[in-house]
Structure formats: structure tokens, C-alpha cells
Amino acid sequence: MINQPDFDIDKAHKWFGVEFNNGIFPLLEKADRTEEETEWKEQWNTMCYA
């Protein structure tokens, strides 16, 4: 038997896409990012092209 999640995958995908996109734009525009913020931005960029 195939395991089925107890949530709608398409809705979850859309929700996470919106949340990540809305969260990354302030970091892209921020000139004085902390090292942690820069690392998060780079990880986000990697996830987009993986």
C-alpha cells in the first residue's frame, strides 16, 4: 500500500511557494544582510534550481 499524506499536496505546494517567495524578497533587497540571512538567501536560491 502506498502511503498517502493527510493533506492536499497541491495546496501545500502553493502555500509553501507563496510563503518562501514572500519571505525572500525583503532579503534580496536588504543591503546589510547578516551572515545568517545571506546563507538563508543562498539556500533558497539553491532550492529553486535543484
C-alpha atoms as one frame of an Amber mdcrd trajectory, in Angstrom:
protein
   0.000   0.000   0.000   1.262   3.485  -0.886   1.423   5.966   1.986  -0.873
   8.920   1.362  -0.352  12.197   3.210  -3.276  13.516   5.233  -3.114  16.907
   3.478  -3.627  18.205  -0.041  -0.204  18.195  -1.734  -1.157  20.827  -4.316
  -2.445  23.212  -1.635   0.667  22.618   0.478   2.917  23.258  -2.518   1.131
  26.529  -3.279   1.218  27.637   0.366   4.949  26.977   0.765   5.691  28.622
  -2.586   3.893  31.794  -1.530   5.488  31.818   1.926   9.025  31.334   0.601
   8.612  33.913  -2.149   7.133  36.487   0.204   9.901  35.825   2.715  12.831
  36.075   0.317  12.130  39.432  -1.330  12.976  41.547   1.735  16.296  39.671
   1.982  17.077  40.226  -1.685  16.531  43.960  -1.286  18.318  44.282   2.057
  21.797  45.787   1.637  23.095  44.948   5.124  22.183  41.268   5.472  23.592
  39.295   8.355  25.677  36.222   7.604  22.705  34.028   8.576  20.361  35.943
   6.253  22.833  35.642   3.386  23.106  31.905   3.995  19.311  31.565   4.023
  19.076  33.507   0.750  21.682  31.259  -0.868  19.885  28.121   0.321  16.604
  29.448  -1.069  18.275  30.131  -4.392  19.691  26.591  -4.449  16.253  25.094
  -3.747  14.779  26.999  -6.687  17.219  25.455  -9.137  17.580  21.966  -7.653
